[in-house]
Amino acid sequence: MILIADASALIALSACNSLSILDALFGTVLVPEAVHLEVTTEDKPYAEPLRRYLLGKVRQIDMQNFVFLDAYADAGETAAMLLYKQLNADYLLIDDKRGRKVAAINQIKTIGSLGVLLQAKRVGLVASIAPLLAQIEASPVFVSRNLLENVLELAGESGSLRD
């Protein structure tokens, strides 16, 4: 399987030290240059672990023959969607709500960082996602408390997120 990743979801998974889950679940993980630049800029949180993780996973995109609603998606999201289409990938890893809407319009199958953690639990890669969600909540990454609690409930771990 091929997964194309966008910045926000990579940062969230880096915040809970779970980037390796992507390789275990999807096999091939790739990012366009724009996403790589976005997440590895020195002032960005988790830039160094993301730089190490993304070694050999960066691809150039062919900007010809594609029309996207890039007014609704940032440069990294647009590049990730283009790479998805170019490689006929299986999933786009993306957390941004507007970006997911643009992906849906373009018939791109998406999964978010929390969906990755849920899938990792379902297949036995992690025993519990509560500590991972707590790490995300404590990080600079914004995820609503309500969404975190809903994901815990889906994982059968309701009530176990730290207050």
Backbone bond lengths (Angstrom), bond angles and torsions (degrees), N, CA, C in turn:
res aa  C-N    CA-C-N  psi(-1)  N-CA   C-N-CA  omega(-1)  CA-C   N-CA-C  phi
1 M - - - 1.449 - - 1.524 110.00 -
2 I 1.318 114.97 152.20 1.466 120.35 177.20 1.525 109.04 -118.47
3 L 1.320 115.29 127.12 1.463 122.83 175.42 1.520 107.89 -115.29
4 I 1.327 116.18 127.69 1.459 121.78 172.90 1.520 106.25 -102.30
5 A 1.321 117.54 131.44 1.466 120.84 -173.17 1.521 112.16 -111.89
6 D 1.335 114.54 142.29 1.460 122.35 172.92 1.526 108.63 -102.06
7 A 1.308 115.49 166.78 1.463 122.39 -171.03 1.524 114.74 -62.79
8 S 1.321 118.13 -52.60 1.468 120.13 -171.06 1.524 112.35 -59.39
9 A 1.318 116.63 -41.77 1.463 119.83 -179.72 1.531 111.28 -69.77
10 L 1.325 117.16 -37.18 1.467 119.98 175.76 1.524 110.93 -61.90
11 I 1.324 116.23 -42.40 1.464 120.48 179.72 1.524 110.26 -63.66
12 A 1.327 117.50 -42.74 1.470 120.79 178.85 1.525 110.93 -61.47
13 L 1.325 117.49 -44.00 1.467 120.08 179.79 1.525 111.54 -69.63
14 S 1.310 117.06 -31.93 1.461 120.19 175.20 1.527 110.50 -67.59
15 A 1.325 116.80 -35.79 1.467 121.44 -179.77 1.524 112.17 -60.52
16 C 1.330 117.04 -27.46 1.472 119.80 179.52 1.529 111.25 -112.96
17 N 1.337 116.10 22.50 1.472 121.90 176.60 1.525 112.80 52.54
18 S 1.331 116.40 43.66 1.464 120.72 -174.51 1.525 114.29 -121.84
19 L 1.312 117.96 19.87 1.464 120.11 -179.75 1.528 112.25 -60.76
20 S 1.315 117.62 -35.71 1.468 120.58 -177.45 1.524 112.51 -63.88
21 I 1.326 116.88 -21.26 1.467 120.67 176.91 1.527 110.21 -60.04
22 L 1.326 116.55 -35.02 1.466 120.12 -179.45 1.520 111.19 -59.15
23 D 1.326 116.93 -45.75 1.463 120.73 179.57 1.525 110.98 -64.00
24 A 1.325 116.51 -41.00 1.465 120.57 -178.90 1.529 111.64 -65.86
25 L 1.324 117.17 -38.41 1.465 120.69 -177.91 1.524 113.52 -82.02
26 F 1.325 117.24 -38.05 1.459 120.14 -168.76 1.525 115.01 -114.63
27 G 1.306 118.38 -15.49 1.462 120.21 179.62 1.510 112.77 83.30
28 T 1.312 117.40 -76.20 1.464 122.09 -178.06 1.522 109.83 -103.91
29 V 1.315 116.13 120.24 1.465 122.81 178.54 1.524 107.52 -119.22
30 L 1.336 115.95 125.09 1.459 121.07 -177.88 1.523 110.53 -133.37
31 V 1.330 115.47 155.62 1.467 121.29 174.63 1.523 109.02 -136.53
32 P 1.336 116.94 149.07 1.462 119.08 171.58 1.525 110.05 -75.90
33 E 1.316 116.19 162.00 1.467 120.92 -179.40 1.529 112.31 -55.15
34 A 1.328 117.46 -38.95 1.471 120.78 -177.93 1.525 111.58 -60.79
35 V 1.320 117.40 -39.50 1.471 120.96 178.15 1.523 109.59 -69.59
36 H 1.319 117.00 -43.15 1.461 120.60 178.40 1.525 110.72 -56.29
37 L 1.322 116.94 -47.21 1.467 120.85 178.90 1.525 111.48 -62.63
38 E 1.325 116.17 -39.67 1.465 120.74 -178.79 1.526 112.27 -62.84
39 V 1.323 117.55 -40.40 1.472 119.97 -174.29 1.523 114.25 -92.62
40 T 1.323 117.55 -14.20 1.469 118.64 -176.90 1.524 113.56 -107.68
41 T 1.314 117.64 5.23 1.461 120.75 173.68 1.520 107.78 -61.18
42 E 1.322 117.21 134.95 1.466 121.55 -170.71 1.519 115.32 -55.65
43 D 1.330 118.55 -30.27 1.464 119.77 -178.25 1.528 112.99 -83.60
44 K 1.317 117.67 -1.53 1.465 121.25 -178.90 1.524 110.70 -84.65
45 P 1.350 116.28 143.52 1.465 118.01 175.16 1.537 110.16 -63.92
46 Y 1.303 115.84 140.95 1.468 123.36 176.03 1.533 113.22 68.20
47 A 1.332 117.88 18.82 1.467 121.25 -178.16 1.525 112.03 -58.22
48 E 1.324 117.92 -43.77 1.464 119.92 -176.08 1.529 112.61 -68.36
49 P 1.347 120.09 -48.94 1.469 117.53 177.26 1.531 112.38 -62.42
50 L 1.324 117.18 -33.56 1.464 119.93 178.00 1.526 110.91 -70.04
51 R 1.306 117.73 -37.97 1.469 121.14 176.69 1.536 109.43 -59.69
52 R 1.323 116.58 -46.12 1.475 120.55 179.39 1.532 110.71 -64.44
53 Y 1.327 116.51 -46.33 1.467 120.55 -177.38 1.533 111.90 -62.44
54 L 1.315 116.78 -37.76 1.466 120.69 -173.40 1.530 114.33 -85.92
55 L 1.331 117.75 1.69 1.469 119.97 176.14 1.527 109.87 -55.91
56 G 1.314 116.82 124.69 1.461 121.51 179.32 1.514 114.86 79.65
57 K 1.329 117.75 2.57 1.466 120.90 -176.76 1.529 112.93 -110.70
58 V 1.326 117.45 5.61 1.465 121.80 -175.55 1.529 109.50 -94.08
59 R 1.336 115.99 133.29 1.462 121.42 -179.42 1.525 110.95 -128.37
60 Q 1.309 114.96 149.04 1.462 120.82 172.73 1.520 108.09 -84.88
61 I 1.322 115.33 155.43 1.461 118.81 179.22 1.515 110.43 -117.88
62 D 1.320 114.86 153.93 1.456 122.54 175.12 1.521 107.17 -95.75
63 M 1.326 116.62 111.46 1.464 121.32 -175.48 1.531 112.80 -80.00
64 Q 1.309 118.35 -6.74 1.463 120.72 -178.58 1.521 111.01 -77.65
65 N 1.302 115.77 152.80 1.466 123.89 172.78 1.520 114.54 68.91
66 F 1.318 118.82 16.33 1.452 120.72 177.65 1.516 109.82 -125.52
67 V 1.310 115.67 137.82 1.459 121.47 173.33 1.516 106.53 -124.70
68 F 1.325 116.44 119.10 1.457 121.22 -179.07 1.514 109.59 -124.78
69 L 1.297 115.72 158.56 1.458 121.90 177.12 1.516 108.60 -85.33
70 D 1.336 117.12 65.97 1.454 119.18 -172.54 1.521 113.60 -71.21
71 A 1.317 117.93 -5.52 1.466 119.34 172.22 1.526 109.74 -69.81
72 Y 1.318 116.49 -19.39 1.461 121.63 -177.29 1.520 113.11 -105.11
73 A 1.305 117.44 -5.31 1.466 121.41 179.18 1.525 107.78 -134.27
74 D 1.341 116.21 147.60 1.464 118.12 179.37 1.531 110.43 -77.34
75 A 1.321 116.17 175.55 1.466 121.15 -175.14 1.527 112.21 -59.82
76 G 1.336 116.73 -41.10 1.461 119.99 179.69 1.518 112.19 -66.34
77 E 1.335 116.21 -43.79 1.467 120.24 178.52 1.522 110.96 -62.63
78 T 1.325 115.99 -44.75 1.463 120.21 179.39 1.527 110.52 -61.62
79 A 1.320 117.15 -45.23 1.465 120.82 179.00 1.526 111.09 -62.85
80 A 1.334 117.05 -40.08 1.465 120.36 178.70 1.529 110.76 -63.85
81 M 1.327 116.88 -40.49 1.467 120.05 178.10 1.523 111.37 -66.39
82 L 1.318 116.55 -39.25 1.468 120.12 176.71 1.523 111.04 -62.82
83 L 1.332 116.96 -43.91 1.463 120.52 178.81 1.524 110.76 -64.19
84 Y 1.329 117.06 -39.53 1.469 121.99 176.17 1.528 109.72 -55.23
85 K 1.331 115.96 -50.34 1.471 120.75 -178.94 1.529 111.01 -66.52
86 Q 1.320 116.62 -42.38 1.460 121.37 -178.23 1.527 111.53 -60.77
87 L 1.335 116.95 -40.38 1.469 121.29 -177.11 1.523 113.12 -96.37
88 N 1.339 116.46 -1.26 1.462 120.63 -175.66 1.532 109.78 53.00
89 A 1.323 115.23 50.64 1.466 122.12 -176.12 1.526 111.27 -68.73
90 D 1.318 115.24 168.37 1.460 121.14 -179.38 1.523 112.84 -90.04
91 Y 1.339 116.96 -36.78 1.467 121.30 -177.85 1.519 110.66 -143.27
92 L 1.333 114.02 151.69 1.458 122.18 168.64 1.520 106.87 -113.04
93 L 1.318 116.85 120.57 1.462 122.27 176.49 1.522 107.45 -84.93
94 I 1.335 116.45 113.02 1.461 121.00 -175.78 1.523 109.31 -154.18
95 D 1.324 116.06 136.47 1.464 121.01 178.47 1.525 113.18 -105.26
96 D 1.310 117.81 -27.90 1.457 121.65 -174.84 1.530 111.46 -62.48
97 K 1.332 116.14 128.13 1.466 121.88 -176.12 1.533 112.19 -61.76
98 R 1.328 116.95 -47.36 1.474 119.41 179.72 1.522 110.89 -65.29
99 G 1.307 116.86 -40.44 1.457 120.47 177.68 1.519 111.94 -61.73
100 R 1.333 116.86 -37.88 1.468 120.83 178.27 1.528 110.92 -65.67
101 K 1.336 116.21 -35.36 1.473 119.55 177.56 1.525 110.72 -65.85
102 V 1.332 116.71 -43.63 1.464 120.27 177.29 1.530 109.51 -62.62
103 A 1.312 117.45 -40.32 1.469 121.07 177.88 1.528 110.61 -61.27
104 A 1.322 117.24 -43.48 1.467 120.81 179.61 1.528 110.74 -61.91
105 I 1.329 116.84 -42.58 1.467 121.11 177.90 1.526 110.32 -58.69
106 N 1.315 116.36 -35.31 1.463 122.30 -178.63 1.527 113.21 -93.25
107 Q 1.326 116.37 15.41 1.471 123.03 176.80 1.525 112.25 54.01
108 I 1.325 114.32 48.42 1.456 122.45 178.67 1.521 107.98 -108.18
109 K 1.313 116.51 127.18 1.464 121.98 -179.22 1.528 109.15 -79.47
110 T 1.330 116.76 123.92 1.462 120.82 -174.78 1.523 112.43 -114.70
111 I 1.316 113.79 158.47 1.459 123.06 169.49 1.528 105.81 -145.50
112 G 1.316 116.76 144.08 1.456 121.10 178.80 1.516 111.68 -101.06
113 S 1.308 116.08 173.96 1.465 120.52 -179.03 1.527 111.34 -61.41
114 L 1.327 117.35 -39.39 1.464 119.50 179.87 1.525 111.05 -70.85
115 G 1.328 116.89 -33.59 1.463 120.75 174.20 1.519 111.63 -63.82
116 V 1.318 116.74 -36.39 1.469 121.33 176.39 1.526 109.70 -63.31
117 L 1.334 116.60 -44.81 1.470 119.74 179.55 1.526 111.25 -64.25
118 L 1.330 116.89 -40.11 1.471 120.08 176.17 1.524 111.04 -61.04
119 Q 1.320 116.55 -45.93 1.461 120.49 179.30 1.527 110.96 -62.93
120 A 1.324 117.06 -38.88 1.466 120.96 178.22 1.524 110.82 -61.00
121 K 1.320 116.50 -38.92 1.467 119.48 177.58 1.523 110.03 -68.56
122 R 1.322 116.74 -43.97 1.474 120.75 -177.92 1.525 112.51 -59.42
123 V 1.334 117.02 -35.48 1.470 119.74 -178.39 1.526 112.94 -95.42
124 G 1.331 117.17 3.49 1.454 120.82 174.69 1.521 116.34 85.91
125 L 1.330 117.80 14.79 1.469 119.50 177.20 1.521 112.00 -74.92
126 V 1.321 116.59 -27.51 1.467 122.00 174.60 1.525 108.16 -133.75
127 A 1.322 115.70 145.16 1.461 120.16 -179.84 1.522 111.54 -78.91
128 S 1.325 116.23 -34.74 1.459 121.74 -177.42 1.523 109.19 -146.81
129 I 1.341 115.56 140.34 1.461 118.13 176.58 1.526 112.13 -99.37
130 A 1.320 118.13 -8.10 1.469 120.56 -179.33 1.531 112.62 -55.42
131 P 1.335 119.91 -47.29 1.467 118.48 179.37 1.531 112.56 -65.12
132 L 1.327 116.99 -31.99 1.463 120.67 178.67 1.526 110.52 -68.66
133 L 1.328 115.69 -42.66 1.466 119.94 178.06 1.525 110.97 -66.04
134 A 1.319 116.82 -35.72 1.473 120.39 177.13 1.529 110.35 -63.98
135 Q 1.334 117.05 -38.08 1.469 120.41 177.30 1.527 111.04 -65.65
136 I 1.324 116.64 -40.51 1.470 120.05 177.24 1.518 109.96 -63.78
137 E 1.325 116.35 -44.74 1.466 120.33 -178.94 1.534 111.37 -62.05
138 A 1.321 117.18 -34.54 1.471 121.50 -179.31 1.534 112.72 -81.05
139 S 1.314 117.01 -7.58 1.467 122.00 -176.83 1.529 110.71 -90.98
140 P 1.334 116.92 176.67 1.469 120.15 175.60 1.536 113.71 -70.83
141 V 1.327 117.47 -7.85 1.466 121.83 180.00 1.523 108.84 -74.22
142 F 1.338 116.99 129.67 1.460 119.02 179.06 1.519 110.57 -93.21
143 V 1.318 114.91 122.37 1.456 123.18 169.40 1.521 104.85 -137.21
144 S 1.319 116.91 131.55 1.462 119.15 -176.51 1.527 110.83 -64.30
145 R 1.298 114.85 145.55 1.471 121.42 178.50 1.530 109.99 -58.29
146 N 1.329 116.30 -39.66 1.458 121.15 -179.90 1.533 111.20 -60.78
147 L 1.326 116.83 -43.71 1.460 120.38 178.46 1.523 110.90 -64.64
148 L 1.323 117.39 -42.86 1.464 120.64 177.87 1.526 111.10 -59.51
149 E 1.322 116.66 -43.05 1.467 120.54 179.32 1.524 111.50 -66.41
150 N 1.339 117.17 -38.12 1.468 120.24 176.69 1.525 111.32 -63.47
151 V 1.324 116.64 -40.88 1.467 120.76 178.98 1.529 110.17 -65.87
152 L 1.325 116.71 -40.77 1.471 119.85 176.56 1.519 110.98 -59.80
153 E 1.320 116.03 -41.41 1.465 120.11 178.95 1.525 110.36 -63.81
154 L 1.322 117.55 -43.96 1.466 121.01 177.31 1.529 111.57 -60.48
155 A 1.324 116.28 -31.54 1.469 121.28 179.59 1.528 112.16 -83.31
156 G 1.337 116.29 -2.07 1.463 119.75 -177.47 1.510 112.55 74.59
157 E 1.331 116.55 25.95 1.464 121.60 -177.70 1.525 111.28 -122.72
158 S 1.312 117.87 25.75 1.470 119.96 -174.83 1.522 111.42 -56.59
159 G 1.321 113.97 141.76 1.462 120.55 178.76 1.510 114.47 84.60
160 S 1.331 118.46 1.42 1.462 118.86 -175.46 1.527 114.29 -103.61
161 L 1.348 118.26 6.47 1.466 120.06 175.01 1.511 108.20 -81.19
162 R 1.336 116.29 134.43 1.471 120.15 -178.42 1.515 111.08 -64.96
163 D 1.335 115.82 142.28 1.470 121.13 176.14 1.498 110.50 -84.78
